Structures are given as C-alpha cells and as structure tokens.
Amino acid sequence: MNPCVMELCKFFQQCLCMRQRRYSREEIMRYCIENYSWFLKNAAYVCEKVKRMSYSSTLKQKCLTSICKSI
C-alpha cells in the first residue's frame, strides 16, 4: 500500500495544492485531468483502510489526512 500512498500524495501535492512549479501549467493540468479518476478510486480505498490504523504524525500520515478530507 505504501507505493500507492506515495503516488496519491504526489497527485495531491501537484494537483490539489499547486505548490510545485517545476512543470508547466499545461503539463500539470493534463496530468491532473488524466489521473483524477485514478486518484479518487485509490484515495477512497486507502482512506477506508487508514480508518482502521492508528494515527501517527509522519509526513505520509499528514498527507493521507489531507487526502481523506478532500474526497
């Protein structure tokens, strides 16, 4: 599940936070549009699994918390 979580965090950061400016706006928009359905499907799955886990304050957990709040 960890690789999936890391990909979800990457998508969330690039598409929903818009903090990273290494890529052109067009490239980011294309990536976000093409992968949004993947994000929703996998975020819902991961967030359901995470509800059963204990909370930790790692960066990954903070990212997951933000993702789960966003869907």
C-alpha positions, 0 to 999 in steps of 0.5 A: 500500500505504501507505493500507492500512498506515495503516488496519491500524495504526489497527485495531491501535492501537484494537483490539489495544492499547486505548490510545485512549479517545476512543470508547466501549467499545461503539463500539470493540468493534463496530468491532473485531468488524466489521473483524477479518476485514478486518484479518487478510486485509490484515495477512497480505498486507502482512506477506508483502510487508514480508518482502521490504523492508528494515527501517527504524525509522519509526513505520509500520515499528514498527507493521507489526512489531507487526502481523506478530507478532500474526497 
